Amino acid sequence: MRQLRSKIISNIKISGNYHKLIFKENRIANIIQPGQFLMLKVTESKEILLRRPFSVHRARGKNIEIIYEVVGRGTEALAHRSKGEYLDIIGPLGNGFSYQPSHACRQAGAVSYQQPLLIAGGMGIAPLLFLAEKLISRKLKAESRKPIILIGARTRKEILCESEFKKLGFEVKVSTDDGSKGYKGKVTELLKTILREPRTENQTPTIYACGPRPMLKEIARLSRKYKIPAQLSLEEHLACGIGACLGCVVKTRTENPVCPAGRRVPRTEYKRVCKDGPVFDAQDLVC
């Protein structure tokens, strides 16, 4: 973790209230991992004191990209920052996605790492493109299925990054609440249709998801039902971003210790999303 001042390369509107911010930061661009985040001081004004957390959307060369939606005073202030200005940044923070075969196969009895299945709900798309690029840079087994990205949004106007995923070779499936594009309904309903498809034993998919809590809760349930490993990136309001304020804790399961009577007693504990996450194994979360 470092505190840095980084020069803005561009800060443009890409669709509706969605913006893309690119800034130069060669000191950490090569060490950031998918799923990690940055705490940005959105303005030099003292009217907004708390930093805002943003997932890393891409890290290419010496530049880092984030995408964000203008929803309040903080993001509105950020949208007014201009090319050539400097950002005050703390990061990289948190624990990101693990995309090594040994971890992907750890849970749910998966035989081998085969098919990445990415799921984005709304702005949950932000960290998944970076992850997709890392996954594609690794050679999947020849018999593996084509990687899939499921993108869910309220309307077709809020679907982001569809073309970018297609260029990477992903099969893109879209769902919208109003049916204006793709499947009409929640992205978790679309996921169910994918999981019901027949597959061989060595074609177990691995789920990587980011989005609102109800979506992640349902994905965790489905991952247990179908015995599929899943990593979930939680979207929480973060005040400090470094684990000091304890304002972002979630309940998790821990390994069951053996009590003196020889019985295993279920245990839970609270973990900090900013410090211990934001990515958690679905099997560890108490939803």
Secondary structure, 3 states (H helix, E strand, C coil): CEEEEEEEEEEEEEECCEEEEEEECCCCCCCCCCCCEEEEECCCCCCCCCCEEEECCEEECCEEEEEEECCCHHHHHHHCCCCCCEEEEEEEECECCCCCHHHHCCCCCCCCCCEEEEEEEHHHHCCHHHHHHHHHHCCCCCCCCCCEEEEEECCHHHCCCHHHHHHCCCEEEEEECCCCCCEECCHHHHHHHHHCCCCCCCCCEEEEEEECHHHHHHHHHHHHHCCCCEEEEECCCCCCCCCCCCCCEEEEECCCCECCCCCECCCEEEEEHHHHCEEEEHHHECC
